[in-house]
């Protein structure tokens, strides 16, 4: 593969990087490749590739430690009609004041790889990743075509099979708002807050189990109908029923 030895930030790229340190977002538009050779040009002063051959749609953007960002795009020769040497590469970003700029550039010189034309036996599919400098305080974004995004082997290695969803280490789930009643996985924090939200049971109006004597005036007995004479039931005896049966033969 073409050896670029790292990409160099252009003057306009440095100006955008400086703006990013005070709040401007670095927004990547695309990656471009070409076959142009440097013949005395100063990379820092370039505004475009020497001879652009193909523009690539960004499908990957990842912020790295150390003020770096990884930008990626797929390269395919399916729509290339004439083969060329993949000698130069550039990342284009959007400056809010002047529009699209060449953010960084690299040239492989004599180590360039040949990209054959598509439609023949030579089928080329390659993922192009570029590491760019953005600064420690920068926010980055990109125009990503989701229809072109696909998982890499590294992405798949970190996923559990659908038919064997075994969690290892310490998997994390979001804590749902109190009262949520869905099929969302519950975190331990959610379970704890739901338990703590259960109101305490008021036992002040209940008689002790081993001393069933009703005291006080806070208990209201239900009104019972007056039972017929000689009735043997479990309902509460009213004073009227007791008086009616007291002297009965």
C-alpha positions as CSV (number, residue, x, y, z in Angstrom):
1,X,0.0,0.0,0.0
2,X,1.1,3.6,-0.6
3,X,3.4,4.9,2.1
4,X,2.6,8.5,2.9
5,X,4.7,8.8,6.1
6,X,1.9,10.8,7.8
7,X,-0.2,13.7,6.5
8,X,0.8,17.3,7.0
9,X,-1.7,20.0,8.0
10,X,-2.1,22.9,5.6
11,X,-2.1,26.5,6.6
12,X,-5.9,26.7,6.2
13,X,-6.1,23.5,8.3
14,X,-4.0,25.1,11.1
15,X,-6.3,28.2,11.0
16,X,-9.4,25.9,11.4
17,X,-7.6,24.0,14.2
18,X,-7.0,27.3,16.0
19,X,-10.7,28.2,15.7
20,X,-11.5,24.8,17.1
21,X,-9.7,25.6,20.3
22,X,-12.2,28.4,21.0
23,X,-15.3,26.5,20.1
24,X,-15.6,25.9,16.4
25,X,-16.3,22.4,15.4
26,X,-14.0,20.7,12.9
27,X,-16.3,19.2,10.3
28,X,-14.8,16.8,7.8
29,X,-16.5,16.7,4.4
30,X,-14.6,14.0,2.5
31,X,-11.4,12.3,1.7
32,X,-9.9,12.6,-1.8
33,X,-7.1,10.6,-3.6
34,X,-5.1,11.4,-6.7
35,X,-2.1,10.6,-8.8
36,X,-0.4,14.0,-8.7
37,X,3.4,14.4,-8.0
38,X,4.9,17.2,-6.0
39,X,7.3,19.3,-8.1
40,X,8.4,22.0,-5.7
41,X,4.9,22.8,-4.2
42,X,4.8,23.5,-0.4
43,X,2.3,21.2,1.2
44,X,1.3,23.8,3.8
45,X,0.2,26.1,1.0
46,X,-1.9,23.6,-1.0
47,X,-5.6,24.2,-1.3
48,X,-6.4,21.0,-3.3
49,X,-4.8,17.8,-4.5
50,X,-2.3,18.2,-7.4
51,X,-4.5,15.9,-9.6
52,X,-7.6,14.5,-7.8
53,X,-8.9,11.2,-9.2
54,X,-11.6,10.2,-6.8
55,X,-13.6,11.6,-3.9
56,X,-14.4,9.2,-1.0
57,X,-17.4,9.4,1.3
58,X,-16.6,9.4,5.0
59,X,-18.0,6.4,6.9
60,X,-15.9,6.6,10.0
61,X,-15.0,9.2,12.6
62,X,-13.5,8.5,15.9
63,X,-11.9,10.9,18.4
64,X,-8.6,9.5,19.8
65,X,-6.5,10.5,22.8
66,X,-3.7,13.0,22.4
67,X,-5.7,15.5,20.3
68,X,-6.1,13.1,17.4
69,X,-9.0,11.9,15.3
70,X,-9.4,9.0,12.9
71,X,-11.3,9.6,9.7
72,X,-12.1,6.7,7.4
73,X,-13.7,6.0,4.0
74,X,-14.1,2.9,1.7
75,X,-12.1,2.8,-1.5
76,X,-13.5,0.7,-4.4
77,X,-12.4,0.6,-8.1
78,X,-15.9,-0.4,-9.3
79,X,-16.6,3.0,-10.8
80,X,-13.0,3.7,-12.0
81,X,-12.7,3.7,-15.7
82,X,-9.0,4.3,-16.0
83,X,-6.4,2.9,-13.6
84,X,-4.0,5.3,-11.8
85,X,-1.3,5.4,-9.2
86,X,-2.7,6.2,-5.7
87,X,0.0,8.7,-5.0
88,X,-1.7,11.5,-3.0
89,X,-4.4,11.8,-0.4
90,X,-6.1,14.7,1.3
91,X,-8.8,15.3,3.9
92,X,-11.2,18.1,3.3
93,X,-13.0,20.0,6.1
94,X,-15.5,22.8,6.3
95,X,-14.3,26.2,7.5
96,X,-17.3,28.2,8.7
97,X,-15.8,31.4,7.3
98,X,-14.4,30.4,3.9
99,X,-16.0,27.1,3.0
100,X,-14.4,23.8,2.1
101,X,-10.6,23.6,2.7
102,X,-7.8,21.1,2.3
103,X,-7.2,20.3,5.9
104,X,-4.3,17.9,5.6
105,X,-2.3,16.3,2.7
106,X,0.1,13.5,2.1
107,X,2.1,12.2,-1.0
108,X,3.6,8.8,-1.3
109,X,5.9,9.6,-4.2
110,X,7.6,6.6,-5.7
111,X,5.8,4.2,-3.2
112,X,2.4,4.8,-4.8
113,X,0.1,1.7,-5.4
114,X,-1.6,1.2,-8.7
115,X,-5.4,1.2,-8.6
116,X,-6.7,-0.8,-11.6
117,X,-9.9,0.1,-13.5
118,X,-13.1,-1.6,-12.4
119,X,-15.2,-4.0,-14.4
120,X,-12.4,-6.5,-15.0
121,X,-10.9,-9.3,-13.0
122,X,-9.1,-6.9,-10.6
123,X,-11.7,-6.0,-7.9
124,X,-10.4,-3.7,-5.2
125,X,-12.1,-3.0,-1.9
126,X,-10.1,-1.1,0.7
127,X,-10.7,0.9,3.9
128,X,-8.8,4.1,4.0
129,X,-8.1,5.5,7.5
130,X,-6.4,8.8,8.1
131,X,-5.2,10.0,11.5
132,X,-5.5,13.8,11.8
133,X,-4.4,16.3,14.4
134,X,-7.4,18.3,15.9
135,X,-6.1,19.5,19.2
136,X,-7.0,18.6,22.8
137,X,-10.0,20.9,23.1
138,X,-11.5,20.4,19.6
139,X,-15.0,19.1,18.7
140,X,-15.0,17.1,15.5
141,X,-17.8,15.9,13.2
142,X,-18.1,14.5,9.7
143,X,-20.6,14.1,6.8
144,X,-21.1,10.4,7.0
145,X,-23.1,8.3,4.5
146,X,-24.7,5.7,6.7
147,X,-25.6,3.5,3.7
148,X,-21.9,2.9,3.2
149,X,-21.0,2.1,6.8
150,X,-20.1,-1.5,7.5
151,X,-18.6,-3.3,10.5
152,X,-14.9,-4.2,10.6
153,X,-13.5,-7.4,12.1
154,X,-12.5,-5.3,15.1
155,X,-16.1,-4.1,15.5
156,X,-17.5,-7.6,15.3
157,X,-14.9,-9.0,17.7
158,X,-16.5,-6.8,20.5
159,X,-20.0,-8.1,20.0
160,X,-21.9,-11.0,21.6
161,X,-23.7,-13.5,19.4
162,X,-27.5,-12.9,19.3
163,X,-28.2,-16.4,20.5
164,X,-25.8,-16.2,23.3
165,X,-26.1,-12.8,24.9
166,X,-23.7,-13.4,27.8
167,X,-22.4,-10.3,29.4
168,X,-18.9,-10.3,30.8
169,X,-16.9,-7.8,32.8
170,X,-19.2,-4.9,33.9
171,X,-21.7,-4.1,31.2
172,X,-23.5,-0.8,31.6
173,X,-27.1,0.2,30.9
174,X,-28.7,3.6,31.1
175,X,-30.7,4.3,34.3
176,X,-34.3,4.9,33.2
177,X,-36.4,7.6,34.8
178,X,-38.4,6.7,37.9
179,X,-41.7,5.0,37.1
180,X,-40.6,3.6,33.7
181,X,-42.5,0.5,32.7
182,X,-41.0,-0.8,29.5
183,X,-38.9,-3.8,28.4
184,X,-35.7,-1.7,28.8
185,X,-33.0,-3.4,30.9
186,X,-33.0,-2.2,34.4
187,X,-29.8,-1.0,36.1
188,X,-29.2,-1.7,39.7
189,X,-29.6,2.1,40.3
190,X,-33.1,2.0,38.8
191,X,-34.1,-1.0,40.9
192,X,-32.8,0.7,44.1
193,X,-34.7,3.9,43.3
194,X,-37.9,2.0,42.6
195,X,-37.6,0.1,45.9
196,X,-37.0,3.3,47.8
197,X,-40.1,4.9,46.2
198,X,-42.4,2.3,47.7
199,X,-44.5,4.1,50.4
200,X,-44.3,2.5,53.9
201,X,-47.3,0.5,55.1
202,X,-49.3,2.3,57.9
203,X,-49.8,-0.3,60.7
204,X,-51.1,2.1,63.3
205,X,-54.7,1.1,62.8
206,X,-54.1,-2.7,63.1
207,X,-54.4,-4.7,66.3
208,X,-51.4,-6.8,67.4
209,X,-51.7,-10.4,66.3
210,X,-51.4,-11.8,69.8
211,X,-53.8,-9.3,71.4
212,X,-56.9,-8.9,69.2
213,X,-58.6,-6.3,71.4
214,X,-60.0,-3.3,69.5
215,X,-59.4,-0.1,71.3
216,X,-59.9,3.6,70.6
217,X,-62.5,5.2,68.3
218,X,-60.6,5.1,65.1
219,X,-62.1,1.7,64.0
220,X,-65.5,1.8,62.3
221,X,-67.3,-1.6,62.1
222,X,-69.4,-2.3,59.1
223,X,-73.2,-2.0,59.5
224,X,-74.7,-5.5,59.7
225,X,-78.3,-6.4,58.9
226,X,-80.4,-7.6,61.9
227,X,-80.4,-11.4,61.7
228,X,-83.6,-13.5,62.3
229,X,-84.2,-15.2,65.5
230,X,-82.1,-18.4,66.2
231,X,-79.8,-17.5,63.3
232,X,-76.4,-19.2,63.7
233,X,-74.0,-17.2,61.6
234,X,-70.6,-15.7,61.8
235,X,-71.8,-12.1,61.3
236,X,-71.3,-9.7,64.1
237,X,-74.2,-9.7,66.7
238,X,-75.9,-6.4,66.9
239,X,-77.4,-5.2,70.2
240,X,-80.9,-5.5,68.7
241,X,-80.4,-9.2,67.8
242,X,-79.0,-10.0,71.2
243,X,-81.9,-8.3,72.9
244,X,-84.5,-10.2,70.7
245,X,-83.0,-13.6,71.5
246,X,-82.1,-13.2,75.1
247,X,-85.4,-14.4,76.5
248,X,-86.6,-16.5,73.6
249,X,-87.7,-20.1,74.5
